Structure formats: structure tokens, C-alpha cells
Amino acid sequence: MTCELAFIKALRAMAGHPAARGLDDDCAVLDLGAKTLVLTHDAMAQGVHYPDAADPYDVAWKLVAVNMSDLAAKGAQPVGVLLGYMLGRDDVRFLEGLRAALDHFGAALLGGDTIAGPGPQVLGLTAIGRASHCPVPSRAGARAGDGLWVTGALGAAMLGFEALESGSGDSTAYRRPQARLAEGKALAPRVTAMMDISDGLLLDAWRMAEASGLTLSIDSGSVPIAASEARRADALRWGDDYELLFTAPAGTDLPVPAFRIGEAAERTNESPLLLDGLPITDPTGLGYQHKNDRETQVPPS
């Protein structure tokens, strides 16, 4: 067990409030009378989640976007954010990116904290949303016979990262990702399970299957990709695309464009995931994972 997994296991034992959802979901869901709040928090470290030389404008944008994507997967509408900020090399440029991202996603800055310190910059953002539909979707809930769907093509962030590294080509998809807020809101009443694809389709599908206690079968050729066919396997594992992955009962009239990439079935063996009919019993190598204090598998984002 890695240090991170051991730490999360200890936290899970402490998280007894129903809103925490056992720390098995991307967000906390807090019922307050007639209202339901959706809360999420993401942190980013310089040199791990973004390159040392990254434009602070892009860092601010991504910090907001990844949190907005978590809200999107719950069908939530953004209310505001709390920022934890370590002063860096160009704070004015970060503020420009923060303002642009908050305006773009329709979220207000509600507060937070600012510190100064040595070493790599570490940033955190807490996003607060208002549920548009109850029950709020989770990773769990998929049922045998459901179709497995994705809202858009995968691999654009991978190509964007490579363009950024090479200094040639369009790196926008990696630097300034979008969050499928409108799609998530429209889908929330119709899905049985939903999450955003942040760490790679295969790894996130594995997580959904584990949370739902069944097997998800994926036809790799049905997955829309933004890369060439030769890069299909990479696109299914790379991450950072922030499309929505969801299950819905057969015959569901979907309110947004989406691509059916597989189906859910009862688990009859130890495999949560079938890829082109072949069982996968180990999530290693399926996507972007932590290992001790370093990220493994793909992007430093």
C-alpha cells in the first residue's frame, strides 16, 4: 500500500458524516433543509501537477477548472470558491487567470488564505456548488444492463501537453481545460452513476466499477479520441480531459451529445473492468496515479 493510500484509509475511518460519502466520491454532498450543497477541494503542487515554468495564468485557470469539473460530475451549479494561495513568482499574472476562470465558469471568490514560504508553490481551491437534482449522482449506482457513455473525445490534453513540451502546436486543451457544467446539469436526472475523467478513462472506469460493485466493459474502438489511431491506447490512459463518464439505463433519451463506449454487467469474477473482452484485474498502468509523494503515469499537471 502506498503512503497516500494508507493515509486515505485513515481519513476514511474518520469521515463518518453522511455528506462525506465515505470519501469514495469526488465531492461531499451536504443536505441543508430544502437545499443541497456540493463541496470539493483540489490541490496542485509546482513541479508535480504543473511545470515549474508554467504561466501562472494557466495555473490559476486549471486550479479553478478541475474543481468545476468535480461539480459538473454532480450536476451542480457553481456558487463560489475559497482559495489557498502560496505567493509565487508572478502573483499578478495568477490573479488575471483566476479572475478570467471565475468569470468563465460563473463562480464567485468567497474567501480563503494567503501564505508565503520557501520551496515549491502549493495551491488549493475549495469549490461550493448547489445541487440541481437530488439524489446527487455519485460514482456508485451503476446497474447491470446500463450503457456506459462519455461526453466527448479523449486525448486532447495529451496532445496539448506534448505541444507545450515541444514548443510547437496548440497546447490549449492541456493548459486551460473546460468543465462540462451544462452537460452535468442536464444529465444528472437521467444517470445512474457519473464522474469526470481526470486520471484517464480506464482508471476512472475502474473506480466507477469498484464503487458500483460490478464490471464495466469497454469497447476501445468505440471511444472517441482526439489523437491519431496509433495513439488510442495512450488516449485511454492519459487523463486531464475532464469529459464526463456516466452510466444510464438502456433506452434513456440523453439530453446532450454523448458516445456509448460499453456497458455495465454483474461481476462474475475478480475483474472490475473488461477491455475489448479481456479482464483487467490490476489498475496499475491504467492512468494517472500517486506513488508516495510523486505522481506516476503521465502528466505533471
N, C-alpha and C positions, 0 to 999 in steps of 0.2 A: 504494500500500500504506500503510495507517495505521501509526502508530508502534507500536501494540500488535501488529499482525500481523508487522511486521518483527522485533520483539523475540521473539515466539514462534518465528518461523522460526530465529532464532539459538539459542534454547534447544533447539529440536528437534534441531539439529545436535549438541548436547552430550549429548542423552538417549539414549545407546546401550544402556543396560541393558534387557534384555527386559521387566522389570517396568514400565518407563515406557510401554510400548505406543506408542512413537513420539510421545508427547504428543497422540495423536489420540483419546483416550478421556477419560472423566470421572475415572477412578481409576487408580492404579498397582496392579498385581497381582503380589505377591511370593510366590513359592513357597519355603517353608522346610520341606524334608523332606515329611512327611505333611500339613503344614498349609499353607494359602494365606491370606495376609493381603491385605486390600484397604484401600488408603490414599487419602485425598482431602483436599484443602485448599481452603477458600474464604475470601476476604477481603471485608470490607464497609467502605465509607467514608461518613462522615457527609456528608449533602448530595448524595450520589451514589446510594448504594444504600438509604438510608433518610433521611427528612426530618430536618432539624435538631431539630425539636420532638418527634420520636418518643419514645414511652415506652421507657426503657431495658429494661424487662421484655420488651417486644415485640422489641426489637433482639436481645437475648440469645436469645430463642426462635427467631427467624428464622435467626440465625447457626448454631445447632445444627441446625435443621430442614433447611436447604439442604444441609448436609453429610450428614445422614442420608438425604436423598433420593438423593444420589450412591451411597451404599452400597446403597440399595434397588434401584437400577438394575443392580447387580451380583449381586443375590440374597444380599448379605452380611448377617450379623448384627452389630450394633454391639458393640464391645469397650470403647472409650473414646475420649477426646478430649484434645488438647493445645491450650490457649488462649493466644493472643497478644492482650493487652489494653492499650489506652491509657486511662489514667484519664480519666473524664468528669465530667459534671455531677451524676450520681446513681448512684454505683457500687453502693450498697446495693440499689437497685431492679434494676440489671443482675444482681446476684448472685441475687436472688429469681427472676428469669426464667430464669437459667442453671440453677439447681437444679431448677426445675419442668420445663424442657425435657429435661434429662438423665434425670430420673426417668421422664418420659413415654416417652422413646424407649429407655430401658434401657441407657444408656451411662454409663461412669464418667469422672470427671475424673482424668486421669493426670499432668498437669503443664502446663508452658507458661512464659510470661514476661509480666511486667507492666512498663509503662513510663509515664512522664509526659512530656508535650510540648505545645508550642503548636499552634495550628491545629486543623483538623477532626480528629475522632476517627477512627482507623483500627483495625479489629479483624480478627483472623484465627483460624481454627479448623482444626485437623487432626483428622480422624476416622479411626479404625482399626477395621476390621471383620474378621470371619472368614468366608471363603467357605463357603457352604452347598452349593455344587455346582461341580464342575470338568468341563469348562473354564468359567471365569467369563465370563458374557456381556459383549459389547462393543457398540460402535456398528456395527462391521463384522460381516459374517456373514450378512446378509440374502441370500436366494436368489430368483431369478426364480420366480414362482408362489406365493411366500409371501403370506399375508394380512397386512395392516397393521392394528394394533389400538391402542386407547388404553383405559386403565383407568377413566376417568371423565370427567365434564363439564368443559369449559374455559370460562374467563371469570369464574369466581367471584372470583378475585383482582382482576381489573379492576374489578368492581363494588365490591369491598371497598375498593380504593384510592379510588374516586370517593366512596364513603360517608365515608371518613376525611377527604378533602379538603373535602367539603361540610358535614361535621358532622352528617349525618343518614343513618341506615340502619346496616346491620350490616357492619362492616369486618373481622370476624374472619378471613375467608379470606385477606385480604392480610397482616394483622398476625401471625397465628400459623398458618402453613401446616403441613400434615401431610406425612409421608413414607410412601410405600407399602411399608414394610418387609416386612410379611407377604405382600403380593401379589408383591413381587420375589422373595422366597424360594421361593414356590410356582411362579412362572413360570420361574425360572432353568433347570430341566432341560428345558424344552419350547421355549424361544425360540431363534431363530437370531441375533437382534440385539435389544438393549434399551438404552434411555436414559431419563432423566427429562426432562419438558418444563419447562424453566426459562426459556427465552428466547422461547417462542412455538412453537406446533405446526409452523407452516410452516418456520420457520428450523431447528428441531431435526430435522424430517424431511429437510430439505435436507442437513444434516450427516450424518445416518444414511445417506442415499443416496450421498453422496460417499465416506464411509468404506467402504461396501459395494460401490462401483463399479457401481451400477445405477440404475434410475429408480424412484422411488416415486410411485404415482398415488393421489391423494386425491380422494374424493367429498365436497365440503364439506358437502353436505346430510346426510351420514351421521355427521358429527362431533357428539357430544352437547355442548350448550352450556348454561351456567347463565344466560346473558343472553337478552334478547329476540331474536327472529329478525332484527330490524333491526340488531342489533349482532354478527351472526355473523362478518363479516369481521374485526372488531376482536378478537373472542374467539379467533380462529385465530392471531392475531399477538401478543397481549398478553404472555403469559408469566406466570410466578410461580405457576402452578397445581400443579406438581410431581406431575402424573399420570405414569404410565409409558407410553411409546411403544415398541411392540415388533412384531417380525415372527415369524410361526410358520408352519410348513408347513400346507397345506390339509388339513383333517380333523383337526387337532390338538384333543384334548379339553382345553380350558383349565380350570384349577383355580380360577379366580377370575372374577367378572363382568368383562366387557370388551366393547368395541364395535368392530366391524370397520369401518374407515373407508377402506380402499383395499387396494392390492396392490403387490407388487414385480414388476418386469419387466426384461428385458435392456435395457441402454441402447443405443438405436439412433441417438441424436443427441447434442447437447451439453447436453441438459436433464436434471438430476438429479431434477426434480420436475414432475409434471403435476397441475394443479389443475382439476378438472372438465373434464379432457381437454385443457386448454390448457398448453403447455410454459412453464416458467419457467426462464430462463437466467441470472438475476442475483438473488442473495439480498438485495439492498438492499430494505428495506421489509418484509421477511418477518417480522421480530421484533425482539428487543431486542439491539442490538449496541453495541460500544465504538467510539468515534471519537476518536482521540488520547487525551486524558485525561478525556473526558466520555462519559457514556452517551447513546445515542440511541434513539429509537423509543418507548419507553414508560416503565415505572415507575422512579422513583428509589428502587429497593429493592435 
